[in-house]
Amino acid sequence: FRDKTFVTGVGKVTKILSDDTVPPCHQRFFLSDGAGNTVLVAHNIDESPRVANLAVGDTVAFKGEFVDHKKGGLVHFTHPDKSHRKPGGWVKKIERRFEASWM
């Protein structure tokens, strides 16, 4: 991803951090693409609902602004832009579907 561009992606949750509670508040978690790349997602829960019941191992899809920094990548702005200055983004957990197998 290029710095300060809007990106979309999918990854598995590898670690959940405590919420950032200084306004604007953020739900924070790491995603992995399965190839060794990780990104920190900082989802603004003052602007958009939190991802409910998020757990390590869940699959998450996202659109947000990528920021490159010395500790790795960060995706933020995963919410609509009320000022219409940026494309805005989203984040959602991909629910697993139960598939029955009968013998």
C-alpha positions, 0 to 999 in steps of 0.5 A, a space after each residue: 500500500 502507498 502512504 496516505 491512499 485509500 485501500 481495501 483489503 481482507 485479513 485475519 485478526 491476529 491480536 486485539 488491543 484495548 480501545 483508544 479511549 481519548 477522543 476520538 476513540 478507536 477500536 484497535 486490532 491487527 490483521 494478517 494477510 496470511 503471507 506475513 504482512 500485518 496492519 494495525 486497524 484503528 477504527 473510529 468508534 465515535 464516528 461508526 459502530 464498533 465491530 461487534 464480537 470481534 475475536 482473534 481468528 475472525 476475518 475482517 474486510 476493510 476500506 480506509 486510509 493507509 498510513 506508513 510509519 516506522 513500526 509498520 502500516 496503519 489503516 484508519 478512516 474506516 468510517 464515512 466522511 461526514 465532511 465529504 473531503 475524503 472517500 470515507 471507509 468501512 470495516 466489517 467482520 466476515 461471518 462464517 457460514 455453517 455448512 452441514 455435512 451429512 453421512 
